Amino acid sequence: VKLDILKSMPYADAKAQLLKIKGVGPKVADCTLLFSHGHIEALPKDVWIKKALQQLFGGELPEIAVPYAGIVQQYIFFYARETKLNI
């Protein structure tokens, strides 16, 4: 996979390409796309985020937030830590 082309690819296609790499799972693929390739719709889900999403939204982001999921995820993480959500 030529990593420099991931930025210009649609998110789903770029993620599929990264998942072909041995050892790269969904969270690493999403982190790479969000933080290195500008795909703000990528939503890295670790244990904290999964629990926070469950408590705040029943497990999924509200539809309006989905196109900006990666940015919203950062706010959710901060909120969860600062308010000490039961996670």
C-alpha positions in Angstrom: 0.0 0.0 0.0 1.3 3.4 -0.9 0.5 5.4 2.2 0.7 8.8 0.5 -2.4 8.1 -1.6 -4.6 7.4 1.5 -5.3 11.1 1.9 -6.9 11.3 -1.5 -8.9 8.1 -1.2 -12.5 7.9 0.2 -12.3 7.0 3.9 -13.8 3.5 3.5 -11.4 2.6 0.7 -8.4 4.0 2.6 -9.3 2.0 5.7 -9.7 -1.2 3.7 -6.2 -0.7 2.3 -4.7 -0.3 5.7 -6.6 -3.3 7.1 -4.7 -5.4 4.5 -1.5 -4.8 6.3 -0.7 -7.6 8.8 -1.1 -6.4 12.3 -3.2 -3.3 11.5 -6.7 -3.5 13.0 -9.6 -1.1 12.9 -8.4 1.2 15.7 -4.9 1.6 14.3 -6.3 2.1 10.8 -8.7 4.8 12.1 -6.0 6.5 14.1 -3.7 6.6 11.1 -6.4 8.0 8.9 -7.6 10.6 11.4 -4.2 11.9 12.6 -2.0 11.4 9.6 -4.3 11.6 6.6 -7.1 14.1 7.5 -10.0 11.7 7.4 -12.0 13.4 10.2 -14.8 10.8 9.8 -12.5 8.1 11.2 -13.5 7.1 14.7 -10.8 5.2 16.6 -12.6 3.2 19.3 -10.6 2.0 22.3 -12.2 0.7 25.5 -12.6 4.2 26.9 -14.4 5.5 23.9 -16.6 2.5 23.5 -17.7 2.8 27.2 -18.2 6.6 26.9 -20.3 6.2 23.7 -22.4 3.6 25.4 -23.1 5.8 28.4 -23.6 9.0 26.5 -25.3 7.9 23.4 -26.4 4.3 23.8 -23.4 3.0 21.9 -23.3 5.1 18.7 -22.7 8.7 17.8 -25.7 10.8 16.9 -26.1 11.0 13.1 -25.2 14.6 13.0 -21.8 13.9 14.5 -20.8 11.0 12.2 -19.1 13.1 9.5 -16.9 14.6 12.2 -16.5 11.5 14.3 -12.8 11.8 14.8 -13.0 15.3 16.1 -16.1 14.5 18.3 -14.2 11.5 19.7 -11.5 13.8 21.0 -14.1 15.9 22.9 -15.8 12.7 24.2 -12.5 11.4 25.5 -11.7 14.7 27.2 -15.2 14.9 28.7 -15.0 11.3 30.0 -11.7 12.0 31.7 -12.6 15.4 33.2 -16.1 14.4 34.5 -14.9 10.9 35.5 -17.6 9.1 33.8 -18.1 5.6 35.2 -15.9 3.9 32.6 
